[in-house]
């Protein structure tokens, strides 16, 4: 198997265009056409993780956090980033990162947190806009079914929990083939009038090429009249954070104890308790403070994330509890998530979790 086969599977679930602008997800080091013998999964990519991969015969490391966020101008080994990249290159180990694109899907990093806490009715806390497009195409009435089916099979027409969604308008089109044309319908030099259907479908932007190829292959016309427009509708399955409900409400103290147990925590930093039951829970893996307003609007009783600064805790303003559980701790189960994603697709492929604890923060007790 080649590295690109694993990449295609991962990016089919978490496309690169779902990542944030500051991010650097994707293949960072290596050749996508290289054969992969064994892969290692880690939250972070460090020198120790590369050494672990070498010792276990892995030539691909899949990490959540990219080892390189911005451009490297020199490779002198003066810092851990340069040393890690140099070690990987020297040992022919490919480095792949799947970061905020995995954060930004339902079923991703925050969903894994929500699963650990047993939350029902999970939904994206802040859906992303600008990831959808609409195709409008005009098809002769006799070929509508073929073209519509081709669009659906290519991935168009999915809206929330529904698929094969389209809007169809009957009308007619006119055209006159000119010299050099090879019309399916009509004759050169004569105006033709054809009963047509306008098909409209929504699709994820990253599928545009695939959908166009399928549509053009199924369409009978030599020159196809169509248009693609960007739409700002939020994508209900893509965005930041997750909101869900506990199966049974808990007291605040019971829930904090439950949170500590389920997330395997040493400590929880949190705002003052409010004397209310915890029923609705918002979570965000990593630094999610920017979602506090969304958590409040969603009716959350508690917002669980990490990397809160002292003064930011005041922003709870008695409306909910903010619980900071630590960056590594909020994302620690991402490794399990990636292992499951890969093993479900490639059951016989050797993939394992690193034994290196990459958490740079230690606790003294």
C-alpha atoms as a printed R data frame, in Angstrom:
    type eleno elety resid chain resno       x      y       z
1   ATOM     1    CA   UNK     A     1   0.000  0.000   0.000
2   ATOM     2    CA   UNK     A     2   1.138  3.544  -0.665
3   ATOM     3    CA   UNK     A     3   0.988  6.518   1.679
4   ATOM     4    CA   UNK     A     4  -1.443  8.308  -0.635
5   ATOM     5    CA   UNK     A     5  -4.075  5.604  -0.061
6   ATOM     6    CA   UNK     A     6  -4.103  6.351   3.671
7   ATOM     7    CA   UNK     A     7  -4.097 10.096   2.968
8   ATOM     8    CA   UNK     A     8  -7.046  9.796   0.574
9   ATOM     9    CA   UNK     A     9  -9.032  7.927   3.221
10  ATOM    10    CA   UNK     A    10  -8.220 10.414   6.006
11  ATOM    11    CA   UNK     A    11  -8.937 13.421   3.801
12  ATOM    12    CA   UNK     A    12 -12.170 11.837   2.606
13  ATOM    13    CA   UNK     A    13 -13.305 12.056   6.239
14  ATOM    14    CA   UNK     A    14 -11.568 15.339   7.163
15  ATOM    15    CA   UNK     A    15 -10.819 17.270   3.923
16  ATOM    16    CA   UNK     A    16  -7.940 19.742   4.011
17  ATOM    17    CA   UNK     A    17 -10.236 22.641   3.120
18  ATOM    18    CA   UNK     A    18 -11.892 22.176   6.537
19  ATOM    19    CA   UNK     A    19  -8.702 23.282   8.343
20  ATOM    20    CA   UNK     A    20  -8.225 26.780   9.734
21  ATOM    21    CA   UNK     A    21  -6.157 29.323   7.796
22  ATOM    22    CA   UNK     A    22  -3.270 29.240  10.300
23  ATOM    23    CA   UNK     A    23  -2.966 25.460  10.167
24  ATOM    24    CA   UNK     A    24  -0.601 23.164   8.260
25  ATOM    25    CA   UNK     A    25  -2.401 19.842   7.998
26  ATOM    26    CA   UNK     A    26  -1.443 17.347   5.309
27  ATOM    27    CA   UNK     A    27   1.738 15.574   4.235
28  ATOM    28    CA   UNK     A    28   4.622 17.581   5.697
29  ATOM    29    CA   UNK     A    29   7.562 15.267   4.982
30  ATOM    30    CA   UNK     A    30   7.767 12.428   2.490
31  ATOM    31    CA   UNK     A    31   6.535 11.135  -0.845
32  ATOM    32    CA   UNK     A    32   2.853 10.237  -1.125
33  ATOM    33    CA   UNK     A    33   3.735  7.501  -3.648
34  ATOM    34    CA   UNK     A    34   6.116  5.810  -1.218
35  ATOM    35    CA   UNK     A    35   5.120  2.353   0.021
36  ATOM    36    CA   UNK     A    36   4.092  2.327   3.667
37  ATOM    37    CA   UNK     A    37   5.020 -0.705   5.754
38  ATOM    38    CA   UNK     A    38   3.751  0.345   9.170
39  ATOM    39    CA   UNK     A    39   2.309  3.558  10.607
40  ATOM    40    CA   UNK     A    40   2.518  5.166  14.023
41  ATOM    41    CA   UNK     A    41  -0.107  7.491  15.501
42  ATOM    42    CA   UNK     A    42   0.725 10.248  17.963
43  ATOM    43    CA   UNK     A    43  -0.853 13.421  19.253
44  ATOM    44    CA   UNK     A    44   2.400 15.330  18.649
45  ATOM    45    CA   UNK     A    45   5.402 14.645  16.426
46  ATOM    46    CA   UNK     A    46   8.649 14.988  18.386
47  ATOM    47    CA   UNK     A    47  12.176 13.604  18.166
48  ATOM    48    CA   UNK     A    48  11.211 10.912  20.688
49  ATOM    49    CA   UNK     A    49   8.208  9.879  18.588
50  ATOM    50    CA   UNK     A    50  10.413  9.593  15.484
51  ATOM    51    CA   UNK     A    51  12.833  7.429  17.507
52  ATOM    52    CA   UNK     A    52   9.865  5.290  18.601
53  ATOM    53    CA   UNK     A    53   8.822  4.914  14.955
54  ATOM    54    CA   UNK     A    54  12.359  3.902  13.959
55  ATOM    55    CA   UNK     A    55  12.534  1.279  16.720
56  ATOM    56    CA   UNK     A    56   9.236 -0.260  15.627
57  ATOM    57    CA   UNK     A    57   9.874 -0.181  11.877
58  ATOM    58    CA   UNK     A    58   7.284  2.498  11.049
59  ATOM    59    CA   UNK     A    59   7.892  4.681   8.002
60  ATOM    60    CA   UNK     A    60   4.831  6.909   8.461
61  ATOM    61    CA   UNK     A    61   3.868  9.016  11.482
62  ATOM    62    CA   UNK     A    62   0.332 10.377  11.619
63  ATOM    63    CA   UNK     A    63   0.059 13.108  14.242
64  ATOM    64    CA   UNK     A    64  -2.735 15.445  15.247
65  ATOM    65    CA   UNK     A    65  -0.518 18.499  15.686
66  ATOM    66    CA   UNK     A    66   1.755 19.468  12.760
67  ATOM    67    CA   UNK     A    67   5.447 19.575  13.583
68  ATOM    68    CA   UNK     A    68   5.739 22.578  11.223
69  ATOM    69    CA   UNK     A    69   3.248 25.447  11.446
70  ATOM    70    CA   UNK     A    70   5.182 28.067   9.492
71  ATOM    71    CA   UNK     A    71   7.950 27.959   6.898
72  ATOM    72    CA   UNK     A    72  11.396 26.682   7.836
73  ATOM    73    CA   UNK     A    73  14.230 28.684   6.271
74  ATOM    74    CA   UNK     A    74  17.117 26.625   7.663
75  ATOM    75    CA   UNK     A    75  17.680 23.028   8.716
76  ATOM    76    CA   UNK     A    76  20.532 23.352  11.173
77  ATOM    77    CA   UNK     A    77  19.002 21.413  14.046
78  ATOM    78    CA   UNK     A    78  18.950 24.426  16.353
79  ATOM    79    CA   UNK     A    79  15.472 23.614  17.731
80  ATOM    80    CA   UNK     A    80  13.263 20.575  18.228
81  ATOM    81    CA   UNK     A    81  11.204 21.289  15.092
82  ATOM    82    CA   UNK     A    82  14.242 21.276  12.791
83  ATOM    83    CA   UNK     A    83  15.760 18.265  14.571
84  ATOM    84    CA   UNK     A    84  12.537 16.281  14.248
85  ATOM    85    CA   UNK     A    85  12.215 17.019  10.533
86  ATOM    86    CA   UNK     A    86  15.895 16.194   9.905
87  ATOM    87    CA   UNK     A    87  15.613 12.893  11.782
88  ATOM    88    CA   UNK     A    88  12.488 11.935   9.833
89  ATOM    89    CA   UNK     A    89  14.109 12.726   6.476
90  ATOM    90    CA   UNK     A    90  17.325 10.875   7.350
91  ATOM    91    CA   UNK     A    91  15.337  7.774   8.265
92  ATOM    92    CA   UNK     A    92  12.910  7.988   5.316
93  ATOM    93    CA   UNK     A    93   9.909  8.478   7.607
94  ATOM    94    CA   UNK     A    94   6.942 10.416   6.230
95  ATOM    95    CA   UNK     A    95   5.166 12.889   8.524
96  ATOM    96    CA   UNK     A    96   1.458 13.570   8.111
97  ATOM    97    CA   UNK     A    97  -0.707 15.865  10.266
98  ATOM    98    CA   UNK     A    98  -4.488 15.916  10.573
99  ATOM    99    CA   UNK     A    99  -5.222 18.851  12.854
100 ATOM   100    CA   UNK     A   100  -8.032 21.412  12.667
101 ATOM   101    CA   UNK     A   101  -9.659 19.601   9.747
102 ATOM   102    CA   UNK     A   102 -10.193 16.693  12.190
103 ATOM   103    CA   UNK     A   103 -11.274 19.172  14.875
104 ATOM   104    CA   UNK     A   104 -13.885 20.609  12.528
105 ATOM   105    CA   UNK     A   105 -16.025 17.564  11.790
106 ATOM   106    CA   UNK     A   106 -18.857 15.869  13.634
107 ATOM   107    CA   UNK     A   107 -17.227 12.596  14.573
108 ATOM   108    CA   UNK     A   108 -13.863 14.300  15.087
109 ATOM   109    CA   UNK     A   109 -11.835 15.398  18.116
110 ATOM   110    CA   UNK     A   110 -14.619 17.149  20.040
111 ATOM   111    CA   UNK     A   111 -17.035 14.330  19.242
112 ATOM   112    CA   UNK     A   112 -14.547 11.891  20.771
113 ATOM   113    CA   UNK     A   113 -14.657 13.965  23.971
114 ATOM   114    CA   UNK     A   114 -18.450 13.959  23.830
115 ATOM   115    CA   UNK     A   115 -18.468 10.179  23.327
116 ATOM   116    CA   UNK     A   116 -16.240  9.693  26.367
117 ATOM   117    CA   UNK     A   117 -18.773 11.706  28.376
118 ATOM   118    CA   UNK     A   118 -21.728  9.779  26.929
119 ATOM   119    CA   UNK     A   119 -23.430 12.800  25.384
120 ATOM   120    CA   UNK     A   120 -26.539 12.215  23.274
121 ATOM   121    CA   UNK     A   121 -27.908 14.308  20.368
122 ATOM   122    CA   UNK     A   122 -24.479 15.637  19.446
123 ATOM   123    CA   UNK     A   123 -24.316 18.641  17.118
124 ATOM   124    CA   UNK     A   124 -21.656 21.085  15.960
125 ATOM   125    CA   UNK     A   125 -21.430 24.051  18.320
126 ATOM   126    CA   UNK     A   126 -20.417 26.591  15.643
127 ATOM   127    CA   UNK     A   127 -21.110 25.318  12.095
128 ATOM   128    CA   UNK     A   128 -18.730 26.572   9.400
129 ATOM   129    CA   UNK     A   129 -19.987 28.590   6.431
130 ATOM   130    CA   UNK     A   130 -18.482 28.924   2.965
131 ATOM   131    CA   UNK     A   131 -17.857 25.201   2.458
132 ATOM   132    CA   UNK     A   132 -20.830 24.487   0.214
133 ATOM   133    CA   UNK     A   133 -21.570 25.222  -3.436
134 ATOM   134    CA   UNK     A   134 -24.595 24.891  -5.677
135 ATOM   135    CA   UNK     A   135 -24.641 23.452  -9.171
136 ATOM   136    CA   UNK     A   136 -27.356 24.470 -11.626
137 ATOM   137    CA   UNK     A   137 -27.513 22.464 -14.860
138 ATOM   138    CA   UNK     A   138 -30.006 22.320 -17.725
139 ATOM   139    CA   UNK     A   139 -30.806 18.827 -19.004
140 ATOM   140    CA   UNK     A   140 -33.115 17.580 -21.798
141 ATOM   141    CA   UNK     A   141 -36.192 16.021 -20.200
142 ATOM   142    CA   UNK     A   142 -35.380 12.533 -21.518
143 ATOM   143    CA   UNK     A   143 -31.964 12.393 -19.777
144 ATOM   144    CA   UNK     A   144 -32.844 13.983 -16.426
145 ATOM   145    CA   UNK     A   145 -32.788 10.754 -14.446
146 ATOM   146    CA   UNK     A   146 -29.335  9.743 -15.710
147 ATOM   147    CA   UNK     A   147 -27.763 13.125 -14.944
148 ATOM   148    CA   UNK     A   148 -29.433 13.431 -11.541
149 ATOM   149    CA   UNK     A   149 -28.291  9.916 -10.572
150 ATOM   150    CA   UNK     A   150 -24.719 10.717 -11.654
151 ATOM   151    CA   UNK     A   151 -24.739 13.828  -9.468
152 ATOM   152    CA   UNK     A   152 -25.997 11.912  -6.438
153 ATOM   153    CA   UNK     A   153 -23.452  9.129  -6.895
154 ATOM   154    CA   UNK     A   154 -20.649 11.715  -7.044
155 ATOM   155    CA   UNK     A   155 -21.683 13.158  -3.673
156 ATOM   156    CA   UNK     A   156 -24.061 16.013  -4.544
157 ATOM   157    CA   UNK     A   157 -27.437 16.508  -2.937
158 ATOM   158    CA   UNK     A   158 -26.700 15.798   0.737
159 ATOM   159    CA   UNK     A   159 -28.268 18.184   3.263
160 ATOM   160    CA   UNK     A   160 -27.953 17.283   6.956
161 ATOM   161    CA   UNK     A   161 -29.475 13.843   7.507
162 ATOM   162    CA   UNK     A   162 -30.898 13.682   3.960
163 ATOM   163    CA   UNK     A   163 -29.351 12.738   0.641
164 ATOM   164    CA   UNK     A   164 -30.462 12.699  -3.016
165 ATOM   165    CA   UNK     A   165 -31.817 16.229  -2.506
166 ATOM   166    CA   UNK     A   166 -32.440 18.298  -5.641
167 ATOM   167    CA   UNK     A   167 -34.772 20.968  -6.966
168 ATOM   168    CA   UNK     A   168 -36.105 20.509 -10.481
169 ATOM   169    CA   UNK     A   169 -37.835 23.093 -12.674
170 ATOM   170    CA   UNK     A   170 -39.441 22.352 -16.028
171 ATOM   171    CA   UNK     A   171 -38.927 24.717 -18.953
172 ATOM   172    CA   UNK     A   172 -37.375 24.820 -22.392
173 ATOM   173    CA   UNK     A   173 -34.065 25.833 -23.858
174 ATOM   174    CA   UNK     A   174 -33.188 27.303 -27.237
175 ATOM   175    CA   UNK     A   175 -29.960 27.091 -29.205
176 ATOM   176    CA   UNK     A   176 -28.641 27.162 -32.758
177 ATOM   177    CA   UNK     A   177 -25.660 24.932 -33.665
178 ATOM   178    CA   UNK     A   178 -22.994 26.790 -35.661
179 ATOM   179    CA   UNK     A   179 -20.523 25.480 -38.222
180 ATOM   180    CA   UNK     A   180 -18.168 22.976 -36.589
181 ATOM   181    CA   UNK     A   181 -20.711 21.880 -33.961
182 ATOM   182    CA   UNK     A   182 -21.739 18.249 -33.575
183 ATOM   183    CA   UNK     A   183 -25.129 18.597 -31.874
184 ATOM   184    CA   UNK     A   184 -26.849 15.696 -30.110
185 ATOM   185    CA   UNK     A   185 -30.164 17.356 -30.894
186 ATOM   186    CA   UNK     A   186 -30.907 19.659 -33.857
187 ATOM   187    CA   UNK     A   187 -29.142 20.641 -37.081
188 ATOM   188    CA   UNK     A   188 -26.341 23.088 -37.858
189 ATOM   189    CA   UNK     A   189 -27.729 26.523 -38.704
190 ATOM   190    CA   UNK     A   190 -31.234 25.875 -37.373
191 ATOM   191    CA   UNK     A   191 -32.594 27.113 -34.052
192 ATOM   192    CA   UNK     A   192 -33.731 24.268 -31.822
193 ATOM   193    CA   UNK     A   193 -36.182 24.343 -28.945
194 ATOM   194    CA   UNK     A   194 -35.890 21.507 -26.364
195 ATOM   195    CA   UNK     A   195 -37.969 20.667 -23.322
196 ATOM   196    CA   UNK     A   196 -35.478 20.810 -20.450
197 ATOM   197    CA   UNK     A   197 -35.305 20.488 -16.669
198 ATOM   198    CA   UNK     A   198 -33.187 22.758 -14.513
199 ATOM   199    CA   UNK     A   199 -31.551 20.636 -11.794
200 ATOM   200    CA   UNK     A   200 -30.181 22.365  -8.696
201 ATOM   201    CA   UNK     A   201 -28.048 20.514  -6.131
202 ATOM   202    CA   UNK     A   202 -25.845 21.501  -3.184
203 ATOM   203    CA   UNK     A   203 -22.445 19.846  -2.714
204 ATOM   204    CA   UNK     A   204 -19.291 20.161  -0.561
205 ATOM   205    CA   UNK     A   205 -16.784 22.445  -2.292
206 ATOM   206    CA   UNK     A   206 -13.986 19.848  -2.250
207 ATOM   207    CA   UNK     A   207 -16.076 17.538  -4.479
208 ATOM   208    CA   UNK     A   208 -16.448 20.076  -7.299
209 ATOM   209    CA   UNK     A   209 -14.138 18.378  -9.805
210 ATOM   210    CA   UNK     A   210 -15.584 14.905  -9.166
211 ATOM   211    CA   UNK     A   211 -19.146 16.168  -9.525
212 ATOM   212    CA   UNK     A   212 -18.397 18.104 -12.719
213 ATOM   213    CA   UNK     A   213 -16.730 15.097 -14.311
214 ATOM   214    CA   UNK     A   214 -19.702 12.877 -13.440
215 ATOM   215    CA   UNK     A   215 -22.242 15.424 -14.637
216 ATOM   216    CA   UNK     A   216 -20.481 16.095 -17.941
217 ATOM   217    CA   UNK     A   217 -20.044 12.359 -18.583
218 ATOM   218    CA   UNK     A   218 -23.761 11.708 -18.079
219 ATOM   219    CA   UNK     A   219 -25.015 14.799 -19.943
220 ATOM   220    CA   UNK     A   220 -25.903 14.242 -23.619
221 ATOM   221    CA   UNK     A   221 -25.045 17.750 -24.887
222 ATOM   222    CA   UNK     A   222 -21.799 18.663 -26.639
223 ATOM   223    CA   UNK     A   223 -21.841 22.028 -24.833
224 ATOM   224    CA   UNK     A   224 -23.451 21.853 -21.393
225 ATOM   225    CA   UNK     A   225 -25.104 24.917 -19.875
226 ATOM   226    CA   UNK     A   226 -24.387 24.979 -16.151
227 ATOM   227    CA   UNK     A   227 -23.244 27.292 -13.392
228 ATOM   228    CA   UNK     A   228 -21.596 26.834  -9.992
229 ATOM   229    CA   UNK     A   229 -22.121 29.369  -7.227
230 ATOM   230    CA   UNK     A   230 -20.719 29.561  -3.718
231 ATOM   231    CA   UNK     A   231 -23.276 29.660  -0.912
232 ATOM   232    CA   UNK     A   232 -22.888 30.826   2.655
233 ATOM   233    CA   UNK     A   233 -25.191 28.270   4.276
234 ATOM   234    CA   UNK     A   234 -23.486 26.781   7.344
235 ATOM   235    CA   UNK     A   235 -22.478 23.136   7.011
236 ATOM   236    CA   UNK     A   236 -24.310 21.332   9.817
237 ATOM   237    CA   UNK     A   237 -21.657 18.596  10.114
238 ATOM   238    CA   UNK     A   238 -18.573 20.824   9.903
239 ATOM   239    CA   UNK     A   239 -17.391 23.404  12.415
240 ATOM   240    CA   UNK     A   240 -15.980 23.969  15.894
241 ATOM   241    CA   UNK     A   241 -16.918 22.255  19.135
242 ATOM   242    CA   UNK     A   242 -19.770 19.907  19.978
243 ATOM   243    CA   UNK     A   243 -22.914 20.307  22.084
244 ATOM   244    CA   UNK     A   244 -24.843 17.377  23.546
245 ATOM   245    CA   UNK     A   245 -27.005 16.164  26.408
246 ATOM   246    CA   UNK     A   246 -26.300 13.881  29.341
247 ATOM   247    CA   UNK     A   247 -28.570 10.839  29.473
248 ATOM   248    CA   UNK     A   248 -29.317 11.666  33.122
249 ATOM   249    CA   UNK     A   249 -28.714 15.132  34.641
250 ATOM   250    CA   UNK     A   250 -26.118 15.341  37.451
251 ATOM   251    CA   UNK     A   251 -25.304 17.726  40.236
252 ATOM   252    CA   UNK     A   252 -22.334 19.971  39.503
253 ATOM   253    CA   UNK     A   253 -20.047 18.193  41.966
254 ATOM   254    CA   UNK     A   254 -21.036 14.763  40.659
255 ATOM   255    CA   UNK     A   255 -20.454 15.848  37.084
256 ATOM   256    CA   UNK     A   256 -17.017 17.313  37.828
257 ATOM   257    CA   UNK     A   257 -16.045 14.010  39.424
258 ATOM   258    CA   UNK     A   258 -17.471 12.156  36.434
259 ATOM   259    CA   UNK     A   259 -15.546 14.439  34.065
260 ATOM   260    CA   UNK     A   260 -12.286 13.811  35.946
261 ATOM   261    CA   UNK     A   261 -12.804 10.052  35.790
262 ATOM   262    CA   UNK     A   262 -13.919  9.767  32.166
263 ATOM   263    CA   UNK     A   263 -11.232 12.101  30.810
264 ATOM   264    CA   UNK     A   264  -8.479 10.687  33.056
265 ATOM   265    CA   UNK     A   265  -7.634 14.098  34.524
266 ATOM   266    CA   UNK     A   266  -5.196 15.197  37.206
267 ATOM   267    CA   UNK     A   267  -6.909 18.519  37.773
268 ATOM   268    CA   UNK     A   268  -9.818 20.640  36.529
269 ATOM   269    CA   UNK     A   269  -9.674 24.433  36.617
270 ATOM   270    CA   UNK     A   270 -13.224 25.751  36.668
271 ATOM   271    CA   UNK     A   271 -15.354 28.757  37.489
272 ATOM   272    CA   UNK     A   272 -17.683 28.962  40.462
273 ATOM   273    CA   UNK     A   273 -20.460 26.379  40.582
274 ATOM   274    CA   UNK     A   274 -23.970 27.779  40.216
275 ATOM   275    CA   UNK     A   275 -26.135 25.415  42.249
276 ATOM   276    CA   UNK     A   276 -27.814 23.941  39.155
277 ATOM   277    CA   UNK     A   277 -27.917 20.505  37.590
278 ATOM   278    CA   UNK     A   278 -25.683 19.725  34.630
279 ATOM   279    CA   UNK     A   279 -27.699 18.473  31.677
280 ATOM   280    CA   UNK     A   280 -26.457 20.160  28.519
281 ATOM   281    CA   UNK     A   281 -22.701 20.028  27.885
282 ATOM   282    CA   UNK     A   282 -20.518 21.881  25.356
283 ATOM   283    CA   UNK     A   283 -17.010 20.623  24.580
284 ATOM   284    CA   UNK     A   284 -14.102 21.663  22.370
285 ATOM   285    CA   UNK     A   285 -10.798 19.844  22.039
286 ATOM   286    CA   UNK     A   286  -7.776 22.117  22.357
287 ATOM   287    CA   UNK     A   287  -8.057 25.864  22.860
288 ATOM   288    CA   UNK     A   288 -11.780 26.579  22.518
289 ATOM   289    CA   UNK     A   289 -12.290 29.812  24.438
290 ATOM   290    CA   UNK     A   290 -13.529 31.520  21.253
291 ATOM   291    CA   UNK     A   291 -16.661 29.350  21.469
292 ATOM   292    CA   UNK     A   292 -17.869 30.588  24.856
293 ATOM   293    CA   UNK     A   293 -20.628 32.726  23.313
294 ATOM   294    CA   UNK     A   294 -21.795 29.772  21.228
295 ATOM   295    CA   UNK     A   295 -21.856 27.562  24.325
296 ATOM   296    CA   UNK     A   296 -24.016 30.115  26.139
297 ATOM   297    CA   UNK     A   297 -26.408 30.502  23.208
298 ATOM   298    CA   UNK     A   298 -26.744 26.738  22.926
299 ATOM   299    CA   UNK     A   299 -27.992 26.538  26.519
300 ATOM   300    CA   UNK     A   300 -24.945 24.678  27.857
301 ATOM   301    CA   UNK     A   301 -24.677 24.284  31.625
302 ATOM   302    CA   UNK     A   302 -20.927 23.712  31.368
303 ATOM   303    CA   UNK     A   303 -18.304 24.400  28.694
304 ATOM   304    CA   UNK     A   304 -15.309 22.051  28.699
305 ATOM   305    CA   UNK     A   305 -12.145 23.051  26.806
306 ATOM   306    CA   UNK     A   306  -8.563 24.178  27.553
307 ATOM   307    CA   UNK     A   307  -5.976 26.970  27.531
308 ATOM   308    CA   UNK     A   308  -8.085 29.542  29.413
309 ATOM   309    CA   UNK     A   309  -6.256 32.587  30.774
310 ATOM   310    CA   UNK     A   310  -6.993 34.012  34.211
311 ATOM   311    CA   UNK     A   311  -9.144 36.962  33.136
312 ATOM   312    CA   UNK     A   312 -11.072 34.897  30.591
313 ATOM   313    CA   UNK     A   313 -12.697 32.876  33.366
314 ATOM   314    CA   UNK     A   314 -14.628 36.022  34.361
315 ATOM   315    CA   UNK     A   315 -16.426 35.835  31.001
316 ATOM   316    CA   UNK     A   316 -18.601 33.004  32.327
317 ATOM   317    CA   UNK     A   317 -20.551 35.767  34.151
318 ATOM   318    CA   UNK     A   318 -22.557 33.235  36.132
319 ATOM   319    CA   UNK     A   319 -24.308 31.900  33.028
320 ATOM   320    CA   UNK     A   320 -22.496 28.557  32.925
321 ATOM   321    CA   UNK     A   321 -19.408 26.807  34.290
322 ATOM   322    CA   UNK     A   322 -16.152 26.998  32.345
323 ATOM   323    CA   UNK     A   323 -14.001 23.910  32.886
324 ATOM   324    CA   UNK     A   324 -10.397 23.957  31.644
325 ATOM   325    CA   UNK     A   325  -9.089 20.389  31.594
326 ATOM   326    CA   UNK     A   326  -5.760 20.969  29.780
327 ATOM   327    CA   UNK     A   327  -4.850 20.940  26.097
328 ATOM   328    CA   UNK     A   328  -3.274 17.487  25.952
329 ATOM   329    CA   UNK     A   329  -6.004 16.046  28.164
330 ATOM   330    CA   UNK     A   330  -8.793 17.353  25.933
331 ATOM   331    CA   UNK     A   331  -7.208 15.772  22.845
332 ATOM   332    CA   UNK     A   332  -5.588 12.650  24.296
333 ATOM   333    CA   UNK     A   333  -8.204 10.297  22.828
334 ATOM   334    CA   UNK     A   334  -7.596 11.609  19.304
335 ATOM   335    CA   UNK     A   335  -5.029  8.842  18.940
336 ATOM   336    CA   UNK     A   336  -7.745  6.234  19.564
337 ATOM   337    CA   UNK     A   337  -9.986  8.028  17.078
338 ATOM   338    CA   UNK     A   338  -7.352  7.900  14.318
339 ATOM   339    CA   UNK     A   339  -6.526  4.272  15.058
340 ATOM   340    CA   UNK     A   340 -10.195  3.356  14.711
341 ATOM   341    CA   UNK     A   341 -10.589  5.350  11.470
342 ATOM   342    CA   UNK     A   342  -7.610  3.604   9.857
343 ATOM   343    CA   UNK     A   343  -8.321  0.091  11.118
344 ATOM   344    CA   UNK     A   344 -11.934  0.185   9.933
345 ATOM   345    CA   UNK     A   345 -10.735  0.895   6.389
346 ATOM   346    CA   UNK     A   346  -7.464 -1.062   6.332
347 ATOM   347    CA   UNK     A   347  -8.105 -4.014   8.630
348 ATOM   348    CA   UNK     A   348  -4.858 -5.832   7.774
349 ATOM   349    CA   UNK     A   349  -2.565 -2.799   7.828
350 ATOM   350    CA   UNK     A   350  -0.076 -2.485  10.699
351 ATOM   351    CA   UNK     A   351  -0.800  0.713  12.627
352 ATOM   352    CA   UNK     A   352   0.005  1.359  16.275
353 ATOM   353    CA   UNK     A   353  -0.031  4.077  18.909
354 ATOM   354    CA   UNK     A   354   3.212  5.612  20.103
355 ATOM   355    CA   UNK     A   355   4.336  4.742  23.606
356 ATOM   356    CA   UNK     A   356   5.766  8.252  24.059
357 ATOM   357    CA   UNK     A   357   3.873 10.636  26.347
358 ATOM   358    CA   UNK     A   358   4.188 13.899  24.441
359 ATOM   359    CA   UNK     A   359   2.409 16.080  27.008
360 ATOM   360    CA   UNK     A   360   4.911 18.883  27.779
361 ATOM   361    CA   UNK     A   361   3.024 19.791  30.984
362 ATOM   362    CA   UNK     A   362   3.678 17.790  34.142
363 ATOM   363    CA   UNK     A   363   1.864 17.924  37.500
364 ATOM   364    CA   UNK     A   364   3.494 17.835  40.923
365 ATOM   365    CA   UNK     A   365   1.493 16.462  43.791
